[in-house]
């Protein structure tokens, strides 16, 4: 093993969409189990076609560790509002807490600043302590909470 980490834009092809799907299923099953969310997260219901549409419409990045897909993140930028929404961010369970998530966030920060984004938002389960700490460490803060999806979710915001 070389322990080489590569993060790149996902290409609009089945291979990359399948890799994103594989990462997302692993990461979101863990997310559901760790948080005790009673309903299946929508991320687990997505298909390769859904991901291909996102690759065309958003910024989708995928991380590879020694050639294996280990993480992905999606960012939709609203240029008129100078804002962005981060979604479907996940790292496979065996590769968490080794800097991959932080590398994604550094890349996203660089992208958003280059596009003139002033505010980035995302949602996460507010009771997921480790994840909340991660986002606080990346400069996010809680703007609000809600229970519309059947569990307490926090809207996290980062100002640039």
N, C-alpha and C positions, 0 to 999 in steps of 0.2 A: 504494500500500500504506500502510495505517495502522500496521502493526506492532502491532496490538492482540492481547494474549494474554488469553483467557478460559478459566478452568478451572471446570467445573461438574459436578454429579452427572449421570451418564448416565441418561437416561429409559428406561423399559422399552418401547421401540419398536424396530422394525426399523432405522430410520434411524440411531439411536445405536449399536445393536449392530453394524451394518455399518461404522460409522465406527471403532469400537473394533477390530473385526476387521482393517480396513485398516491401522491404526496398528500393531497387534500383528504382523501378517505382515511389514511392513517392518522393524520394530525387531528381531524375533527372527531373521529371515534374517541381518541384520547381526551379531547376537549369535552365531549359529552360525558364521558365516564368520570373525569376529574371534577366536573362541575355539578353532576347529578341532574343535568337538564332533562326534564321529563319527556320532551318531544324530540323527534329527530331533526337536527339542524338542517336547514335547506341545502347547505354545502354538501351534505351526504346524498342528496337527491339529484345532484347535477350529473350531466352526461358529457361525453367528449364534445358533442355539438355545442352545448352551452359554453364550454371552455373555449372552443374555437371562435365563437361569437365575441367573447370577452377579449381574446387575443387581438381581434380585429378592431374592437371599439375602445379598448383601455390599454394601459401599460401593464403587461403581465411579465413577471420575472420568475425564473426558475433557478434553483441552486443545485449544483452537482458536486458531490464529494466522491473523489476517485471514480468519476463517470456515472455514479448512481444518483438519481434524483432524490434530494433530501429536503427541499423546501420550495415554497412558492408564495407569491404575493401579487395582488392585483390593485391597481391604482387608477381611479377615474378622475380626470382633471376637468373642472368646469372653468374654462378660461375667462368667461364673462364675470364670474363671481370671484375669480382668483382663489379658488378653493379646490380641495381634493378630498376624495373619500377612499380610504384604504379598506380592502375587504379580502376575505378568503386567504388570510395570512396564516401560514402554518409551516412547521418544521416537523419531520417525522420523529416519532418518540425516541428512537435510539440515538438521535443526533441533536437533541435539545441541550441547552446550557453549555455549548462549546463555541458560541460566537456567531453562529449562522444568522440568527434573528437580528442581532445587532448589525451585522453586515448588510442585511436587507434594509434595515431602517436607515443606515448611513447612505446607501444607494438612493433610497426614496427621498431622503432629505436633499441630496444633491440634485436629483431630478426636479423636485418641486421648486427649489430655489431658482433653478435655471429657467423654469417656466413662469416665474413671477407669482407663484402661489403664496398667499399670505396666511392660509389656514388649512390644516389637514384634520380630518375627522375619522373616527372609526368607532365601532361598537364592540364590546366584549362583556362577558359575564363578570359582574362586579364582585362576585364572591370568589373568583379565581385569583387568590392572593399572589401567587407567583407571577401570573401574567400582568396583573395590575402593577406590581413592582417593576416589571420589565418596562411597561409603557411609561410609568413615572420616570424611570431612569433615562428614557428616550426623550423626555421633555413634554410629555402629554399631561393633561390635567382633566379631571372629571367636570364636564359642563352640566350634565343632568343624568338622571336615571329613569328607567321605565320598565314596565312588566308586560308589555303588549305581546311578547312571544312566549309567555308562560314562565318566565324566569327573570330575575333582576338583571337588567343590562345597563351598562354605563356608556354614555356617549363621551368619548375622550377626544380632546382637541389639542392641537399643537399650533402655536402661532409662530410665524416666521418673520 
